[in-house]
Amino acid sequence: MGKRLLIVSTLDSNQPFGAFTRPFYLGQYLTEHFDVFQLGLDCSSVKYAPFHSIGSRSLKSYIKTIENCIYEFCPDIVYAQETLPGLAALISLKLVKRNKPSLVLDFHTFSAYEYWMRLFSVANPFKEFVQCIKTYIAQGILIFSGSPIIAAGDSIPKLISQWYGKTPQQIYSIGNGVTEDLLSTESFLEQDPYQAFRPAKIVVIIAPKTFQFPSNDMSVLMTTEVAKYLQNHQQKIHFVVIGRDGKDILAPIPSNISFLGFLPKRKDFVAHLKYADIALLPFSKQAVAGGARNKALDYFASRKLVVSTPEGLRGLEEFRHLEHLLVTGYSTEEVANTVLDAASNIDKYQSLVDRAYTLITEKYSWNARAQNIAEVLIKVSFS
């Protein structure tokens, strides 16, 4: 097929959301450009290429597996996504005596900044501070290694410059994408899963329990507060949280919010997204929601009217207030009043939905993103 590409990530098939999406969907479309081999925590869902599941977040395990793969698969390019795989790949290539492939790093988030912003809003700030220092050192090693970097958003190069006083010579901003099943405009035949709540408008939030980062926990907390604020409008608005069980919530749950838990079947997830009326990104400043961009893109692709705090759009600066969505302040009152306005005037805001969908189809499909990344990888391999 041509050049051989080894993708190293923390892809975990047991958690098919968040950090899973970027390596999985890029890998799927990069097979059109390269002979791909995929390494991750659990790659059992990867049907499009040979793979190996490492099964551990141990740096030593990653290094050993990457070394073996370099000797056996003989890649021309190693594409390492996120900090742990990047560090392991960098060390592995230092240990390899021959046939050294090109290394390209991928920063899905700027982890040190995320830990720092949450420092005073978590139960154990000391632990958060230690993680902040560790990731700052680890990402710093990668940045000063001189390897080309692909960043999932324009904010990451800016943060690198601010935190390290250095702008890498080769850094490319290529964000996340959306899947074809969400972009499809064909009529949806599944039964409305929200029939019991109608005629209320359904406000959906995707907030699975994720490894290490509490951003989704913060979004659930804010959603619950907003629901309480709008309890007098139960006939007009009902909140639905996907990816979280009600038993996970310690505080009293208002009657105008439902928790559906994790929806393992893709068609069920798509149906619940397609039949919703409004999509909410309720992230506080402290949440530093790097993964929110996945949710935002899914919402736009599904033709939902999106209501977001500014943090919910970090890395998606192309999408603007009153042009593609409704951006609100951070207080419970501001978010609640914006949701109420959206539910009361949903037809009025249809033009925002249409413009956001047009922008998504033109620039944000995973296929288009993979094409952009393939061009970078090929360029690097010849340099």
N, C-alpha and C positions, 0 to 999 in steps of 0.2 A: 504493500500500500504506500510505502514511502517512509517517512520519519516515524520513529517509535516514541510514544509519549507515556511516561509513567506519572499518574496522578496520585499524589499522596495527600490524604485529608483525615478528618475525624468523622467521616461519614458513618452513621450508625443507623442501620435498618430498623432497629427497635424504636427509634425516634425519628420517623420520616417527616420532619419539619425543621424549621430553623436552620442550623448548620448543615443539615442533611442536603438541603435543596441545591445549594450552589455546586458542590462537587458532583452530585448525582445527575442533574440536568445538563450541566456543561459537559460532563463525561459522555453522556448519551449523544450529544450533537457533535462533540469533537471526534467521535469515531468516523465522521464523514471526511475528516481531514488527516487523521493520524491512525496508526496502529496503536490502540490504547490498552494499557494495563492499569488496573485501579487497586490502590491500597487504602484501607480504612479500618475503623474499629470493627464494624460488622457490615460486610458488603454483600450479604445474601440477596438483597433486592436488585443487585446489578446483573441484568440479563444481557446487556449489550456488549460486554467485553470480559476477558478473563480478569480474575481478581484474587486478592488474598485478604482475609480478615485477620487483623493483628490481635484484636480481642482485649487490648490493654492500652491505657493512656501512658504507660511507662515510656520514658524517653529511650531507655536502653532497648526495649522491645521494638520501637520504631526504627532505631538505628540499625539493629541487626537485620530486620526484615527488608529495609531499603537496600542495605549492602547486598544481601542475597539476590534481591530483584535486579539490581544493577548488573551483577555478574550473569544471571540467568536470562533476563529479558533484554539486556543491552540497550537501554533507552538512549535516544539522541537528546531528549529533553526530560527533565524532572520538573513537574509543575506542582509545587507544594503549597497547600492552602492552609492558612492560619498559622499560629505561632509554633505550637508543638511540632507539627509535621515539617514546618520550615526549618526549625532548629535541627531536627533529626536529619533532614536531607542535607543541610549544610555540613554537619559533622560527618555524615556518611561519605560525602564527596571528598572531604579532606582525607579520609582513610583509604579511598579507592586508589590503587596504584596505576591503573590503566583504563582506557576507554571512558574518560570522564565526560558525562553528558553536561549540557547546559542546564543551569538551575534558574527557574523563574518562580518568584514568591507571589503569594496572593494574600492580601490582608482584607478579610471580610469585615473586620472591625478593628478599631484601635483600642485594644483591651485595657491598657493602663489608664487611659482617659475614662473609660467606663467605670472601672473600679474606683478611681479618684472621685468622680462625681457622686457615687453612691455612698461614699465613706461615712457620712454622718446621718444616713437614713436606714442603715441596716442594724440588725441585732448585735453583730460582732464586728465593730469597726476595725479592731486590731487585725483580725483575719483578712478583712478586705484590704487593709493597708499593706499587709505582707504580699498579697496577690498582686497589688498595684506595683510594688517594687519589683517582684519577680518578672511580671510581664513587661515592665518598662525595660529591664535589663535584657530580657530575651528578644523583644522586638528591636531594641537598639542594636544588638549583635547582628540581626538580620539586615537592618537598614544600613549599617556601616560595612556590611560584607561586600557591597557593590553589586549585588545581584539585581537584575531587573525586577520591578514590583508591579503587580496589577492590583489596583485598589478598587474596592466595591463602593465607590462614591467619592465625590469631589472633596468631602470634608476630611478624608483621611490624609491626603497630601498636605493640606493646611495644618492639620494637627501634628504631623511629623515635623514640619518646619518649625512650629511653635515649641514643641517639646524637646527636640533634639538640635535645633539650630542648623538643620541641614535639609536640603531638598534633594532627594536622590536624582541622579542624572537621567535614569531610565525609570519613570513611573507613569503608569497608564491608568486612567480612571474608567473602569468598565463595570457597571453595576449589575444587579441581578435581573432576572427575566421572569416571564410568566409562561405557564404551560398552555398547550393548544386546547385542552378541554375547557379552560376558562375563557379563552378568546373566542370560542365557537359562538356564532350568532344563530345557530339552528334552534328551533323551538324545543323547549325542555319538556319531556313527557312525564317525568316523575311527579307523583302527587305532592302538593304543597305540604311540607312537613310542619308548617306553622298554622294549619287550619284551625286548631283549637284556640289560638290566640287572636284570630281575626275578629273584628275589622282593624285591630290595632296594627300600626306600622311596626315591623320587626327591625330592631337595631341589633346587629350581630357584632360580636367581638371574638377574635381567635386568640386564645391565651393558654396554650398547653404548658404543662409543667416541664421546664427545661433544665438541663444540667448547669449548675453553678450560678447562672445569672438570674437575678430576681425581677427583671424588668416586667415579665408577664404577671408576676404576683402583684406588682404595683398597679398594673393596668386593671386587674380584677378588682382591687381595692377601690380605685377611683370609679370604676363602673358601678360598683355596689353603692357608693355614696351618691352618684348621679341618679341611680334608680330610686333611692330613698327620697331624693329631692323631688322626683317626678311621680311619686305614688298617687297623687291626685289626678293623674292623667293616664290611668291604667287602660282606659278604653281606647286611648289614642296611641300609646307607645308600650311595647314590651321588649325587654332586653334578653338576648340569648347569648350565652357564653359557650363557645366550642372549645373543647380540649381540657375542660376542668370540671370536676364533680362538685356538687354542692357540699358534700361531706368534708371537702378540703377547706371550706370557709368557716372560720371560727365565729365570726360576728353574725348577728341575726340577719337572715336573708329576706329582703322585701318581696312582696308577692308579685311584683311586676318584673321579676328577673328569673330566668331558668338556666340551669347548668346541664349541658348535654353530655359532658365527658368527652373522651377521645373517640372520634369516628374513624375506625380502622379502614373501612371501605372507601376508596376514593370517590365512587359515585355518590355515596351518602354525603360526604363532605361537600362535593360540588353542588348537590341539590340544596343543601342548607345555605350555601352561599348565594346561589342563583335566586332563591325565593325570598331572601332578605330584602328589605327596602333601603336600609341605611347601614353603613359600615363605620365602626367607631375605632379610633386610635387614641385611647385616653392615657397617654404617657406623661408623667410628670417630668420636670427638669432632671430630677435625680435618677430617673429610670435609664437614661442614656440608651435609648432603644435602637441599637444597631440592627437587630433582627426585625424591627418594625417595618423596614422597607420591603421585606418579603410579603407581609400582610397587606401593606398599602398597594403594592402592584397587583396582588390577587384581587383586591377589592375593585380597583380601577378596571381590570380586565373583565370582571364579572358585571360591569355596568352598574355599580352601586354608587349612590351618593355618599361621599366620604366626609366624615367630620373628624378632625384631628387637632390635637395640640401641636405646637411647633416641633416638639421633640419627636412626635410620630412621623415627621417628614424628613428627619435628618438623613442626608445623603440623596434626597429626591427633590432638590431645589428647583427643578424644572416645573414641578407641579405647584401652582400658586392659588392663593385665596381668591375666591370669586371668579376664578378662571377655570379651575379644574375641580375644586373642592371647597369646603368651608373650614377655615382654620380658626380655632377658638383660643381663648386664654387658658390658664392652668387651673383656675379655681373651679370647684364643683358647680357653683352657680353659673359661671360662664359656659362650661361644657353642657350643662343641663338645658340652659336657655337656647343654645345653638341647636341641640338635638330636637328640642320642642319646635323650634322654627322650621327645621328641616322636615320634620314629620307633618307639620301643618301646611307646608308649601312645597311639597315634593315635586310637583309638576313645574313649578316656577324655576327649579334648579336643574331641570333636565339637560339644559345646554351645557352645564358644567360636566355632567356625566358623559355626554357625547364627546366633548373636547378631550377629556381625560382618556377615554377609550381610543380615540384617534391617535393620540400621542403614544399610548401603549403599543398599539398594533404596528406603528411605524418604527419604533426604536427598542421596545422592551420584550420582545419574544426571546426565549432561551436560544432559539436557532440563530437570531441576529447577534446575540451576545457571544455565542460560541464562535461565530464568524469573526467578530472583532478580536477575540482572544487568540484564535488560530493565527490571525495575521501577526499578532505580537510574538507568539511562540515561534513561528517560522522566521521572522525577522531576527529574533535573538539567536536562533540556532545557526544562522549563517554569519553572524557577526564575530 
